[in-house]
Amino acid sequence: DSKPVAGGSAEQKRTPSVSFSVEDSTRDRDRGAGVRDEDAQPALLWRAWPTPEFPLSPARESKGPTPLLLDGTSIAFEHGRQRRLSPLGVAFALARVFELGFPAKVLLPSWMAGEEHFYPTFFVGSAKGVALWQQIRQTLQEDGLLIVLPDPNAHLPKESHARWYPTRNCFKSCSDALKIAGLCKQWGAALCSNDFEQFLRLVVGQKNKKMAEIYDFVSRSSVLLAFHKNQLHLILDSQGRGSSLETLILRTGER
C-alpha cells in the first residue's frame, strides 16, 4: 500500500492570487496546447499557494476542512475535454484546491506512475504530453502530494491472460476503485472525480451487499468537477448525492 506524506504547514501566509484562466482554443488544445513553452513550470501553479496539512486520521477524530482526494485521471480527462488526458489539468486543479484552503492529494493508477510512456495516444500532445506529465508527476512526488494506487497485476505472471491494461474508456481497474473507496473512508476524505463508472463496475451484475455499500458511500462522499478554460469548479452531483461546498468547509464526527 502507498504511504503518502502529509504536506507542509497551513500556517504560511498566502501569496497574491494567480490567474489560471489562460485563453486557449479548442484547436490549440487538440494540438497539444498543454505543452507550450510558457507552460514549462506547471508546479509553480500549486506552489503559489500554501500547502494545507493533510490529516491522516479518521473524520471522527479531527475537525477542519475536509481533505480532498483528487482523481488524477478523471481530472486530466476532464481538462482534455473528455478526449485525452491533459496533464496540466491536474496542476490547475491542485492549485485551485489549495487556493480554496483544502488539504489534498492526487490519486494515480500505477500505470500513470512509470508506464505512461507505453500509452502516448492517451495524452494531449502524445509524446510531448507524456513528457509533461512525467515532469508534473515527479514534482507532485517531491512535494509529497502523490498517492500511487497498488498495481492490479502485481501478483500475476506476465504471461497471464488475467492481467489488466488501461484503455481509452477505462483508466482504472476494479482494485483501484476499491482502494480509493477505502482511502476515502480511512481519512474521512471527499473524492473529487467525475468517474463513477469505476464504482458502478463493482456492483453491476453482483448481489454483493458490501460492494453496494461501497458505491453508496463513495456517492455520498464525493464532489464533481468542471473546467471553464483552466479554472476548476467544484460542483454538486446532478442527483444531489455529492458533498456540498458547505459540508466540505468544516468536517466533524457528525459529517
C-alpha positions as CSV (number, residue, x, y, z in Angstrom):
1,D,0.0,0.0,0.0
2,S,1.1,3.6,-0.6
3,K,2.5,5.7,2.2
4,P,1.6,9.3,1.5
5,V,3.4,12.1,3.2
6,A,1.5,15.0,4.6
7,G,2.1,18.4,3.0
8,G,3.5,21.5,4.7
9,S,2.0,23.7,7.3
10,A,-1.1,25.6,6.6
11,E,0.1,28.4,8.7
12,Q,2.1,30.0,5.9
13,K,1.0,33.4,4.7
14,R,-1.0,33.3,1.4
15,T,0.6,34.8,-1.7
16,P,-1.4,37.1,-4.0
17,S,-3.9,35.4,-6.4
18,V,-2.6,34.0,-9.6
19,S,-4.7,34.0,-12.7
20,F,-5.5,30.5,-14.0
21,S,-7.7,31.5,-17.0
22,V,-5.2,31.3,-19.8
23,E,-7.0,31.6,-23.2
24,D,-6.8,28.6,-25.4
25,S,-8.9,27.5,-28.4
26,T,-10.3,24.0,-29.0
27,R,-7.9,23.7,-31.9
28,D,-4.9,24.5,-29.8
29,R,-6.0,22.1,-27.1
30,D,-6.3,19.3,-29.6
31,R,-2.9,20.1,-31.0
32,G,-1.3,19.9,-27.6
33,A,-1.6,23.4,-26.1
34,G,-0.8,22.0,-22.7
35,V,2.9,21.5,-23.7
36,R,3.8,25.0,-24.9
37,D,7.0,26.7,-23.7
38,E,5.1,29.1,-21.4
39,D,3.7,26.0,-19.5
40,A,7.2,24.7,-18.7
41,Q,6.8,25.2,-14.9
42,P,3.4,23.7,-14.0
43,A,4.4,23.2,-10.4
44,L,4.5,26.9,-10.0
45,L,0.7,26.8,-10.2
46,W,0.2,25.0,-7.0
47,R,3.3,26.2,-5.3
48,A,1.9,29.7,-5.5
49,W,-0.3,28.7,-2.5
50,P,0.5,27.3,0.9
51,T,0.1,23.5,1.2
52,P,-2.6,22.7,3.9
53,E,-1.6,19.8,6.0
54,F,-3.4,16.6,5.0
55,P,-4.9,15.0,8.1
56,L,-4.1,11.2,8.2
57,S,-6.8,10.5,10.8
58,P,-10.5,9.5,10.5
59,A,-13.1,12.3,10.3
60,R,-14.5,11.3,13.8
61,E,-11.1,12.2,15.4
62,S,-10.5,15.6,13.8
63,K,-12.1,18.9,12.7
64,G,-11.2,21.2,9.9
65,P,-11.5,21.5,6.1
66,T,-12.4,18.2,4.5
67,P,-9.4,16.6,2.8
68,L,-9.8,16.0,-0.9
69,L,-8.5,13.1,-2.9
70,L,-8.2,14.2,-6.4
71,D,-8.8,11.6,-9.1
72,G,-5.8,12.3,-11.3
73,T,-7.1,10.5,-14.4
74,S,-10.6,11.9,-14.2
75,I,-9.3,15.4,-13.7
76,A,-6.9,15.1,-16.6
77,F,-9.6,13.6,-18.8
78,E,-12.0,16.4,-18.0
79,H,-9.4,19.1,-18.8
80,G,-8.7,17.3,-22.0
81,R,-12.4,17.8,-22.9
82,Q,-13.1,14.1,-22.4
83,R,-11.0,13.1,-25.4
84,R,-7.5,12.7,-24.0
85,L,-5.6,13.2,-20.7
86,S,-4.4,16.7,-20.2
87,P,-1.6,16.7,-17.7
88,L,-2.0,20.4,-16.9
89,G,-5.5,19.8,-15.6
90,V,-4.0,18.1,-12.6
91,A,-1.8,21.2,-11.9
92,F,-4.6,23.7,-12.3
93,A,-6.9,21.6,-10.1
94,L,-4.5,21.3,-7.3
95,A,-3.7,25.0,-7.4
96,R,-7.4,25.8,-7.2
97,V,-8.0,23.5,-4.3
98,F,-5.0,24.9,-2.4
99,E,-6.3,28.4,-3.2
100,L,-9.6,27.5,-1.5
101,G,-7.7,26.2,1.5
102,F,-8.4,22.4,1.2
103,P,-5.8,19.8,2.0
104,A,-5.5,17.5,-0.9
105,K,-3.5,14.7,-2.5
106,V,-3.6,13.3,-6.1
107,L,-4.5,9.7,-6.7
108,L,-3.0,7.8,-9.6
109,P,-3.4,4.3,-11.0
110,S,0.0,2.5,-11.1
111,W,0.4,2.7,-14.9
112,M,0.5,6.6,-14.7
113,A,3.5,6.4,-12.3
114,G,6.0,4.8,-14.6
115,E,4.3,3.1,-17.5
116,E,2.6,6.2,-19.1
117,H,5.2,6.1,-22.0
118,F,3.5,2.9,-23.2
119,Y,0.3,4.9,-23.9
120,P,1.2,8.1,-25.6
121,T,-2.0,8.3,-27.6
122,F,-3.9,8.7,-24.3
123,F,-2.4,12.1,-23.7
124,V,-2.9,15.6,-25.2
125,G,0.2,16.2,-27.4
126,S,1.0,12.4,-27.4
127,A,4.8,12.0,-26.6
128,K,5.2,15.7,-25.6
129,G,2.1,15.2,-23.3
130,V,3.7,12.2,-21.7
131,A,6.9,14.2,-21.1
132,L,4.9,17.0,-19.5
133,W,3.0,14.5,-17.3
134,Q,6.3,12.9,-16.2
135,Q,7.5,16.3,-15.1
136,I,4.3,17.1,-13.2
137,R,4.3,13.6,-11.6
138,Q,7.8,13.9,-10.4
139,T,7.2,17.3,-8.8
140,L,4.0,16.0,-7.1
141,Q,6.0,13.2,-5.7
142,E,8.8,15.6,-4.5
143,D,6.1,17.7,-2.8
144,G,4.5,14.7,-1.0
145,L,1.2,15.2,-2.8
146,L,1.0,11.9,-4.7
147,I,-0.7,8.6,-3.8
148,V,0.0,5.8,-6.3
149,L,-2.5,3.0,-6.1
150,P,-1.3,-0.6,-5.9
151,D,-0.5,-2.4,-9.2
152,P,-3.5,-4.6,-10.0
153,N,-1.1,-7.0,-11.8
154,A,1.4,-7.3,-9.0
155,H,0.6,-10.9,-8.2
156,L,0.1,-12.1,-11.8
157,P,2.7,-13.6,-14.1
158,K,3.5,-11.6,-17.2
159,E,2.0,-14.2,-19.5
160,S,-1.3,-14.3,-17.6
161,H,-4.4,-13.5,-19.6
162,A,-6.0,-12.1,-16.5
163,R,-3.6,-9.1,-16.4
164,W,-5.4,-5.7,-16.6
165,Y,-4.4,-2.9,-19.0
166,P,-5.8,0.6,-19.3
167,T,-7.8,1.6,-22.3
168,R,-9.2,5.0,-23.6
169,N,-12.5,4.0,-22.0
170,C,-11.2,2.6,-18.7
171,F,-8.2,4.2,-17.0
172,K,-8.6,2.4,-13.6
173,S,-9.1,-1.2,-12.6
174,C,-11.7,-2.5,-10.1
175,S,-8.9,-2.9,-7.5
176,D,-8.2,0.8,-7.9
177,A,-11.8,1.7,-7.2
178,L,-11.8,-0.4,-4.1
179,K,-8.6,1.2,-2.8
180,I,-9.9,4.7,-3.5
181,A,-13.1,4.0,-1.5
182,G,-11.0,2.6,1.3
183,L,-8.8,5.7,1.5
184,C,-11.9,8.0,1.5
185,K,-13.3,6.1,4.4
186,Q,-9.9,5.8,6.2
187,W,-9.3,9.5,6.2
188,G,-12.8,10.9,6.1
189,A,-11.9,12.4,2.7
190,A,-14.1,13.5,-0.2
191,L,-13.3,12.2,-3.7
192,C,-13.0,14.8,-6.4
193,S,-13.9,12.8,-9.6
194,N,-16.4,12.6,-12.4
195,D,-15.7,8.9,-12.9
196,F,-18.4,6.9,-11.2
197,E,-18.2,4.2,-13.8
198,Q,-15.3,2.8,-11.9
199,F,-17.5,2.2,-8.9
200,L,-20.5,1.0,-10.9
201,R,-18.4,-1.8,-12.3
202,L,-18.1,-3.1,-8.7
203,V,-21.8,-3.6,-8.3
204,V,-23.2,-4.3,-11.8
205,G,-24.2,-8.0,-12.1
206,Q,-23.4,-8.7,-8.4
207,K,-25.5,-9.3,-5.4
208,N,-22.7,-8.4,-3.0
209,K,-24.1,-6.1,-0.4
210,K,-20.6,-4.9,0.6
211,M,-20.0,-3.6,-2.9
212,A,-23.3,-1.8,-3.0
213,E,-22.4,-0.2,0.4
214,I,-19.1,0.9,-1.1
215,Y,-20.8,2.6,-4.1
216,D,-23.3,4.3,-1.8
217,F,-20.5,5.6,0.5
218,V,-18.4,7.0,-2.4
219,S,-21.5,8.6,-3.9
220,R,-22.2,10.5,-0.7
221,S,-18.5,11.3,-0.1
222,S,-17.7,13.0,-3.4
223,V,-17.8,16.2,-5.3
224,L,-17.8,16.6,-9.1
225,L,-15.7,18.9,-11.1
226,A,-15.7,21.0,-14.2
227,F,-13.3,23.3,-16.0
228,H,-14.0,26.6,-17.6
229,K,-10.9,27.2,-19.7
230,N,-8.3,26.4,-17.0
231,Q,-10.4,27.3,-13.9
232,L,-11.5,24.4,-11.8
233,H,-15.1,24.4,-10.4
234,L,-16.3,22.0,-7.7
235,I,-19.9,21.2,-8.3
236,L,-22.7,19.1,-6.7
237,D,-23.6,15.8,-8.1
238,S,-26.5,16.3,-10.5
239,Q,-28.5,13.8,-8.5
240,G,-27.8,15.5,-5.2
241,R,-25.6,12.7,-3.9
242,G,-22.3,14.5,-3.5
243,S,-20.8,16.8,-0.9
244,S,-21.9,20.4,-1.0
245,L,-19.2,23.0,-0.6
246,E,-20.7,24.0,2.8
247,T,-20.2,20.5,4.2
248,L,-16.7,20.5,2.8
249,I,-15.6,23.6,4.7
250,L,-15.7,22.0,8.2
251,R,-15.7,18.3,8.8
252,T,-16.7,16.9,12.1
253,G,-17.5,13.5,13.6
254,E,-21.2,14.2,12.7
255,R,-20.5,14.5,9.0
